[in-house]
């Protein structure tokens, strides 16, 4: 998803210049989904007052580079009754993070504030890139499961890997819902089994790996889930997770995840999202609308993770002896954390 589509999901008031074009770049193991912006055209976010990532200067994932051989600068401008600007130098050599001006440079930082991004030259702008996953996925060897793969699993059966796919819906509903998918995807459907992240239908100490991509953030009681998954692993088995960074999600107004909240959820010994989770996610929505989401069991991001919170969670797992070790691959301004827990 490029920055244009991503921001439209995050904030409907954003306006890109007309005829701005999408561009994909694969470079140094990172995949950048960009938008090309013409010189002296503005990207505008009409009101950032409800966007905590922006208001608290916690959006490191906006990157830019110039087109052609030119050098230039991108201006990020906050404006209310007064204005505050920050310039970032860009070139065609690499992507550079855009710096945000200090919100305290405004006379009244609590008023309605508009953000604009523009440059004196043509440039590419993108949301956080994705880390290439090929090497990470190669760790999934032996017998294992992929939780919540949708119609396009990332772990495939081969001479080194025997994998089952865990989804909540039965096969008939899958075939109807994803009828438009090609035969290659359909060939894998016989490996699906009904289950959930907290009930994968496998015996204790029977698996070599458990893989989940963009599932962990949907889980209430992540500590309880990690404990459950650990029980299913053989000694030396791996839990492999792709978890979106907070700045790479659309959860701009949601409270930041902290370890005390996670411990509180674990003590409740529940696995389904709570009413409180829904109201936190849908902050500012009418009660009737949130109640409808709850009745429909609408999928939400129960938690959002930044580097500090994901490391604190991983360290807690080591302290509790749920796992013996972990590795996190993380680069500033990338969409995801790649996390491997070893039992």
C-alpha positions in Angstrom: 0.0 0.0 0.0 1.6 3.3 -1.0 1.5 6.5 1.1 -1.4 7.9 -0.8 -3.7 4.9 -0.1 -2.3 4.5 3.4 -3.0 8.1 4.4 -6.5 8.0 2.8 -7.3 5.2 5.2 -5.7 7.1 8.2 -7.3 10.4 7.5 -10.0 11.2 4.9 -9.1 14.9 4.9 -5.7 14.4 3.3 -5.4 15.9 -0.2 -2.7 14.9 -2.7 -2.1 17.0 -5.8 -4.0 16.0 -8.9 -2.3 13.6 -11.3 0.2 12.4 -8.7 1.4 9.0 -9.7 2.2 5.8 -7.8 5.8 4.4 -8.1 7.2 1.1 -6.6 11.0 0.8 -5.9 12.8 -2.3 -4.7 16.2 -1.3 -3.4 18.7 -2.8 -0.9 16.2 -5.4 0.4 13.5 -2.8 1.0 10.3 -2.2 -1.0 9.2 1.4 -1.3 5.6 2.2 -2.4 5.9 5.8 -3.4 3.9 8.7 -4.9 5.5 11.1 -7.3 4.8 14.8 -6.5 5.5 17.6 -8.9 7.5 20.7 -7.8 5.6 23.4 -5.9 2.5 21.1 -5.4 1.3 20.5 -1.9 0.2 17.5 0.1 -2.3 18.8 2.7 -3.6 17.3 5.9 -6.4 19.7 7.0 -6.3 19.0 10.7 -3.8 16.9 12.7 -5.3 17.7 16.2 -6.6 14.1 16.6 -3.5 12.4 15.1 -1.3 11.6 18.1 1.6 10.3 16.0 1.9 13.7 14.2 1.0 15.9 17.1 3.6 14.3 19.3 6.2 14.2 16.5 6.2 10.3 16.5 5.8 9.8 12.7 9.4 8.9 11.6 8.2 6.9 8.6 7.7 9.6 5.9 10.6 9.4 3.5 11.4 11.4 0.4 14.0 11.5 -2.4 14.4 13.8 -5.4 13.8 12.7 -9.0 16.5 12.9 -11.6 20.0 14.2 -10.6 18.8 17.3 -8.7 19.2 18.2 -5.1 16.5 20.1 -3.3 14.6 20.5 0.0 11.1 19.4 1.2 9.3 21.8 3.5 7.0 20.4 6.2 4.8 23.2 7.5 2.4 23.4 10.4 0.0 26.3 10.3 -2.7 27.6 12.5 -3.0 31.2 13.5 0.8 31.1 13.2 3.1 28.8 11.3 6.2 26.6 11.9 8.3 25.0 9.2 11.1 22.5 8.9 13.2 21.8 5.8 14.8 18.4 4.9 17.5 18.2 2.2 16.8 15.5 -0.4 18.8 14.0 -3.3 18.4 11.2 -5.8 21.0 9.0 -4.0 18.7 7.6 -1.3 15.5 8.1 0.7 15.7 10.5 3.6 13.3 10.9 6.6 11.3 14.1 6.6 11.7 16.2 9.7 8.7 17.6 11.4 8.7 21.2 12.7 8.2 21.7 16.4 4.6 22.1 17.3 5.7 24.5 20.1 6.8 26.9 17.3 3.2 27.7 17.0 1.6 30.4 19.1 -1.2 28.1 20.1 -0.2 24.4 19.6 -3.7 23.2 20.9 -5.7 24.8 18.1 -6.7 23.3 14.7 -3.4 22.8 12.9 -2.9 22.1 9.1 0.1 20.2 7.8 1.5 20.7 4.3 4.4 19.0 2.5 5.9 20.5 -0.7 9.2 20.9 -2.5 10.9 23.2 -5.0 11.7 20.1 -7.2 9.9 16.9 -8.3 10.2 14.3 -5.6 9.0 10.9 -4.4 7.4 10.5 -1.1 6.6 7.2 0.6 5.3 5.7 3.8 7.6 3.2 5.7 9.1 0.6 3.4 8.8 -3.1 3.9 11.8 -5.3 4.9 12.2 -8.2 2.4 11.1 -11.4 4.2 12.7 -14.2 2.2 15.4 -15.0 4.7 13.1 -14.7 7.6 10.5 -17.0 6.1 13.2 -19.6 5.5 13.3 -20.2 9.2 10.0 -21.9 9.0 11.2 -25.5 8.6 9.8 -28.8 9.9 6.1 -29.1 11.0 4.2 -25.9 11.7 1.2 -23.7 11.3 0.6 -20.3 9.7 -2.1 -18.4 11.6 -4.5 -16.1 9.7 -2.9 -16.3 6.2 -6.0 -15.2 4.4 -6.1 -16.5 0.8 -2.3 -16.0 0.2 -0.2 -17.9 2.7 3.5 -17.0 3.0 4.8 -20.3 4.2 4.5 -23.1 1.6 4.8 -26.9 1.8 8.0 -28.2 0.4 10.6 -30.9 1.1 11.7 -29.1 4.3 8.3 -27.7 5.5 5.0 -29.2 6.4 2.5 -26.4 7.2 -1.2 -26.1 8.0 -3.1 -22.9 7.7 -5.3 -21.8 10.6 -8.4 -19.7 9.8 -11.7 -19.2 11.6 -14.0 -19.7 8.6 -14.8 -23.1 7.0 -13.6 -24.0 3.5 -17.0 -23.4 1.9 -17.0 -19.8 3.0 -13.4 -19.3 1.9 -14.3 -20.6 -1.6 -17.2 -18.1 -1.9 -15.4 -15.2 -0.4 -12.2 -15.6 -2.4 -13.7 -17.1 -5.6 -11.7 -14.5 -7.7 -8.3 -15.9 -6.6 -6.4 -18.0 -9.1 -5.8 -21.7 -9.1 -2.4 -21.3 -7.5 -4.0 -19.9 -4.3 -6.8 -22.5 -4.4 -4.4 -25.4 -4.5 -3.4 -24.6 -0.9 -6.9 -24.6 0.4 -6.9 -28.3 1.3 -4.2 -27.4 3.9 -6.6 -25.1 5.8 -8.1 -26.1 9.1 -10.6 -24.2 11.3 -9.1 -22.7 14.4 -8.1 -19.5 16.1 -4.8 -18.0 17.4 -5.7 -19.3 20.9 -6.9 -22.7 19.6 -4.8 -24.0 16.7 -5.9 -27.6 17.1 -2.4 -29.0 17.5 -0.9 -31.1 20.4 1.5 -29.7 22.9 5.2 -30.0 22.0 4.3 -31.0 18.5 5.4 -28.1 16.3 8.7 -26.8 15.0 7.3 -23.3 14.1 4.3 -21.1 14.4 4.2 -18.2 11.9 1.8 -15.2 11.8 2.0 -12.0 9.8 -0.1 -9.0 10.7 -2.1 -11.1 13.2 -0.4 -10.3 16.5 -1.7 -6.7 16.7 -5.3 -8.0 16.5 -4.9 -10.1 19.6 -6.2 -9.4 23.0 -3.9 -10.8 25.7 -0.8 -11.2 23.6 1.2 -12.5 26.6 -1.4 -15.3 27.0 -1.2 -16.1 23.3 2.6 -16.3 23.4 2.4 -18.7 26.4 -0.1 -20.9 24.5 2.1 -21.0 21.4 5.2 -21.8 23.4 3.4 -24.9 24.8 2.7 -26.1 21.2 6.4 -25.9 20.2 9.1 -28.6 20.5 12.2 -27.6 22.4 14.1 -25.2 20.1 10.9 -24.4 18.1 10.3 -20.9 16.8 7.4 -18.4 16.9 7.9 -16.2 13.9 6.0 -12.9 13.8 5.6 -10.0 11.4 4.2 -7.1 13.4 3.5 -3.7 12.0 5.2 -0.7 13.6 2.8 1.8 15.1 3.8 4.5 12.5 3.1 2.0 9.7 -0.6 1.5 10.7 -3.7 3.5 10.4 -4.1 3.6 14.2 -3.3 7.3 14.5 -5.6 8.1 17.5 -5.2 4.8 19.4 -3.4 4.7 22.8 0.1 3.4 22.7 0.6 -0.2 24.0 2.4 -0.6 27.3 3.6 -3.6 29.2 1.3 -2.9 32.2 -1.8 -3.0 30.0 -0.5 -6.3 28.6 0.0 -7.8 32.0 -3.5 -6.7 33.1 -5.0 -8.5 30.0 -3.0 -11.6 30.8 -4.3 -11.7 34.4 -7.9 -11.8 33.0 -7.2 -15.0 31.1 -9.4 -14.0 28.1 -8.4 -14.2 24.5 -11.2 -12.3 22.6 -11.1 -8.5 22.2 -12.9 -6.8 25.1 -15.5 -4.0 24.9 -12.8 -1.7 26.2 -10.5 -2.7 23.3 -13.2 -1.7 20.8 -13.9 1.7 22.4 -10.2 2.4 22.5 -9.8 1.6 18.8 -13.0 3.5 17.8 -12.2 6.6 19.9 -14.7 9.4 19.1 -17.2 7.1 17.4 -20.9 7.0 18.5 -21.7 4.2 21.0 -24.2 2.7 18.5 -21.5 2.4 15.9 -19.1 0.7 18.3 -21.8 -1.6 19.6 -22.4 -2.7 16.0 -18.6 -3.5 15.6 -18.8 -5.6 18.7 -21.8 -7.6 17.6 -20.2 -8.3 14.2 -16.9 -9.2 15.8 -15.2 -6.7 13.5 -11.5 -7.2 13.3 -9.6 -4.4 15.0 -6.0 -3.6 16.0 -6.3 -4.3 19.7 -2.7 -3.1 20.2 -0.2 -1.0 18.4 3.5 -1.5 19.0 6.5 0.8 18.8 10.1 -0.3 19.3 10.1 0.2 23.1 6.9 -1.7 23.7 7.8 -4.7 21.4 11.2 -5.0 23.2 9.7 -4.8 26.6 7.2 -7.5 25.7 10.0 -9.7 24.3 12.1 -9.2 27.5 9.1 -10.1 29.6 8.8 -13.4 27.7 12.5 -14.2 28.6 12.0 -13.1 32.2 8.9 -15.4 32.5 10.9 -18.2 30.9 8.3 -18.6 28.1 11.1 -18.5 25.6 14.8 -18.9 25.9 15.8 -16.2 23.4 14.5 -13.7 20.7 15.7 -11.7 17.8 14.1 -8.6 16.4 14.9 -7.2 13.0 14.0 -3.5 12.9 15.1 -0.5 10.8 13.9 3.0 11.4 11.3 4.1 8.9 10.2 0.5 8.0 6.7 -0.8 8.3 7.2 -4.0 10.3 9.1 -5.7 13.0 10.4 -9.2 12.2 10.5 -11.2 15.4 11.7 -14.7 16.1 11.1 -16.2 19.6 13.0 -19.4 20.4 11.7 -22.0 22.9 
